[in-house]
């Protein structure tokens, strides 16, 4: 079997923690900030842990060597 390659788009979007959890940046931060409340902008800073059902797919299909 050939080696599995990591999807290059996933490298830029996801990060694995030391315990194997998947971190991702928040949605809704690219444009249209004028419509968002200050609370939404503040709470979307940094990265957050992805839900376990989504994280399973990310690890299996996009980050096989992560």
Number of C-alpha atoms within 10 A of each C-alpha: 3 4 7 11 11 15 13 10 9 15 13 9 10 20 18 16 11 7 6 11 15 23 18 17 16 15 7 12 13 7 8 8 12 8 8 12 9 10 8 13 13 9 9 14 11 10 13 12 16 17 11 11 8 10 18 14 12 18 19 11 14 19 20 14 11 14
